[in-house]
Amino acid sequence: MTDHIKKAIRTISDWPEPGQEFYDYMPILANPKLFNALVEEFCKPYLDENVDLVISVDARGLILAAPIAYALDAGLALLSPKDKMAWTVDRGSNQQNQINNMLAMDHAAIQPGQRVVIIDDILASGKTSGDTAEILENMGVTIIGVSFLFSLGRPSAHERLADYQVHVVLKM
């Protein structure tokens, strides 16, 4: 089924910059069979892990994390740029997308000792997920794994996350 999921992804050339490709997975979300299969693929490594909380990395991660949390019978929390948050937050540095951008998370969403899974759409540099893991570990949680819809295949990204179980649904 992962082949069918992969075929549904649209590749948009020269976006967001010339020479880059953008992988649009919105067609998967519009197809109930593919969307359900995608959620099942994300959940497989965690079915017997007693996940307490699924952590979404900003908006594109949230699209995937919400149904995954539901399927795992877990809660859901959002990690987002600090300027989008109104709550008491914990911070980690993240300069991948913007200079001086800071990731932030609501303190009330996390309890020490919780077992969490981090979900995002793409593994590019590993910086965002590494910062997310740092924030969560500082809050006293156990990170069960870090999962992505797809990876750009950069070895440095996987090296950055070497301390965690990394699950990638699709290799691009």
C-alpha positions in Angstrom: 0.0 0.0 0.0 2.9 2.4 0.6 3.5 2.3 -3.2 0.0 3.6 -3.8 0.5 6.3 -1.1 3.8 7.4 -2.7 2.2 7.6 -6.2 -0.4 10.0 -4.9 2.2 12.6 -3.8 2.6 15.4 -6.3 6.0 16.7 -7.0 6.2 20.5 -7.6 9.5 21.5 -9.2 11.3 24.7 -8.5 9.3 25.5 -5.3 9.9 27.1 -2.9 13.1 28.0 -4.7 14.5 27.2 -8.1 16.2 23.8 -8.1 14.1 22.5 -5.1 11.2 20.1 -5.2 8.1 20.3 -3.0 6.3 17.1 -2.2 2.6 17.8 -1.8 0.8 15.0 0.1 -2.7 16.7 0.1 -4.0 14.3 -2.5 -3.5 11.5 0.0 -5.7 13.3 2.5 -8.5 13.6 -0.1 -8.6 9.8 -0.6 -10.1 8.0 2.4 -8.4 4.7 1.6 -5.0 6.2 1.2 -5.4 8.4 4.2 -6.4 5.5 6.4 -3.6 3.4 5.1 -1.1 6.2 5.8 -2.3 6.6 9.4 -2.0 2.8 9.8 1.6 2.9 8.5 2.5 5.7 10.9 1.0 3.8 13.9 2.6 0.4 13.2 5.8 0.9 15.2 3.8 2.2 18.2 0.9 -0.1 18.6 2.3 -1.9 21.6 4.2 1.1 23.1 1.5 2.6 25.3 1.8 6.1 23.8 0.5 8.8 26.1 0.9 11.8 23.8 1.6 12.5 20.1 3.5 15.7 19.5 2.9 17.6 16.3 5.5 19.8 14.8 3.5 22.9 13.6 0.7 22.9 11.1 1.8 20.3 8.5 2.7 17.9 11.3 -0.7 18.5 12.9 -2.6 17.3 9.8 -0.9 13.9 10.3 -0.6 13.9 14.1 -4.3 14.3 15.0 -5.5 11.1 13.3 -2.4 9.2 14.5 -3.1 10.3 18.1 -6.7 9.2 17.8 -5.7 5.8 16.3 -3.2 5.3 19.2 -5.7 6.4 21.8 -3.3 9.1 22.9 -3.4 12.8 23.5 -2.2 15.4 21.1 0.1 18.5 21.7 1.4 21.1 19.3 4.9 22.5 19.1 4.9 25.7 17.1 6.9 28.9 16.5 6.7 31.0 19.7 5.0 33.9 18.0 2.0 31.6 17.4 1.6 30.6 21.1 -0.2 32.5 23.8 0.6 30.0 26.7 3.5 29.5 29.1 6.1 27.8 27.0 9.3 25.9 26.9 11.7 26.9 24.2 14.4 25.5 22.0 16.3 27.2 19.3 15.3 26.5 15.7 17.0 28.4 12.8 16.0 26.0 10.0 13.2 28.0 8.5 13.8 31.5 9.8 16.7 33.3 11.6 16.0 33.6 15.3 12.8 31.5 15.1 12.0 29.7 18.4 9.9 26.6 18.9 7.6 26.7 21.8 5.3 24.3 23.6 2.5 24.7 26.2 3.7 23.5 29.6 0.3 22.3 30.5 0.2 19.8 27.6 3.2 17.8 28.9 3.6 15.8 32.1 7.0 14.4 33.2 7.1 10.6 32.6 4.8 10.6 29.6 5.6 8.4 26.6 5.6 10.5 23.5 5.9 10.2 19.7 7.0 13.1 17.6 5.2 13.4 14.2 6.2 15.7 11.3 5.7 15.5 7.5 9.3 15.7 6.3 12.8 14.8 7.5 15.1 17.3 5.8 18.0 18.4 8.1 16.7 16.8 11.3 17.1 20.2 13.0 13.4 20.8 13.8 12.9 17.3 15.1 16.2 17.4 17.1 15.1 20.7 18.7 11.7 19.2 19.4 13.2 16.2 21.1 15.5 18.5 23.2 12.5 20.5 24.4 10.5 17.4 25.3 13.4 15.7 27.1 13.9 18.9 29.1 10.3 18.6 30.1 10.9 15.0 31.5 9.2 12.9 28.9 10.3 9.6 27.3 10.5 9.8 23.5 9.4 6.5 22.0 10.1 7.6 18.4 10.1 10.2 15.8 8.1 9.6 12.6 7.9 11.3 9.2 5.8 10.9 6.1 9.0 11.1 4.0 12.7 11.7 4.2 14.9 13.5 1.7 17.5 10.9 2.4 20.2 13.2 3.9 22.5 11.1 6.1 23.2 14.1 8.4 19.5 14.3 9.3 19.4 10.6 10.4 22.7 11.1 12.3 21.2 14.1 14.2 18.4 11.8 15.3 20.6 8.8 16.0 19.5 8.6 19.7 15.9 8.0 18.7 13.8 5.4 16.9 13.2 7.0 13.5 10.3 5.8 11.4 9.9 7.1 7.8 6.8 6.0 5.9 8.2 6.9 2.4 11.6 7.4 1.0 11.7 10.1 -1.7 
